[in-house]
Amino acid sequence: MRPKFKFACPRSITEVKETLSLIQEEAVFISGGTDLVIQLNSGQLKPAWLIDLSQIPELNYIKEAEGRLRIGSATTFTQISGSSLVREKARCLGQAAAQVGSTQIRNRATLGGNIAKASPAGDSLPALLALEAWVSILGPQGLRRVSFAQLQAGSGAGLQAKELITEIDFPLYKAQKEVQIFSGFVKVGSRSAVTIARLNMALRVEIDSGNKQIREARWVVGALGRTPFRLEKLELTLQGKKVNQDLAQEIADCLSQAVDQAIPGRHSQEYKRVAIQGLGYDLLYDMFPEQMVISLGQ
């Protein structure tokens, strides 16, 4: 039996604030509803209030401002994957958005909802961590801004009662002759039609245009723990090295070690320690096809 609840559909951020000021009971926010509707229908979730955010234009946008790429929380994955700005400035996020569920899910599911759900297998999450994203949150106490890394780690920074995500933003680095920036995302899923990640990863690297060596890397793996996490040991290993087949093998070994450390003794450990190597190769071939092909032919 479906739970009974009161419903509000504000048309602006101002109306959201007014609604929150009047509500004393528990409230749940909905936009795309791809997961929330299932929880409501099953009776798993029984809120006193359901607040629909899907009719608020202020929460649906993709724009570049003040040196950052800014995305409204109600922006769908179809919009993100189809954005030329995202493809150019944040390729890994565009690739992740294009691989979320089915076409129908991507047409409804939103970036804010993916963050709020905080699934270990959420496809956008590794990309956001690799991009050093920040999240703007509106609640009864006003607006606050927290890094995505802090938000997913919890420790008091997580979403509180009657709080909603309004915007996700991350820095855009100006193109420089001496530095090239690359990013990418790959995943392996548990089923073919509506793929839920069994492993996913995102990588953002800065490469010296002269000597072609890696200056900095942010390598993030998801679906291997409670939240996505950076492979900091691997990131240090990459610094000062060139992308080629020899480095790919070194990376594969580091990735398997990361699985052993993250899920020792799990029934999926053996599968994932092999699968993650292939996923790492896929990511490198996707981001650096020319370098990888050349190294194979040497």
PyMOL commands that set and color helices and strands:
alter all, ss='L'
color gray80, all
select helices_A, chain A and resi 13-22+36-42+57-59+77-81+84-89+91-98+103-108+111-117+124-130+148-153+232-238+245-262+269-287+289-297
alter helices_A, ss='H'
color red, helices_A
select strands_A, chain A and resi 6-8+27-30+49-52+62-65+68-72+134-139+142-147+164-171+179-189+197-208+214-222+229-230
alter strands_A, ss='S'
color yellow, strands_A
deselect
rebuild
show_as cartoon
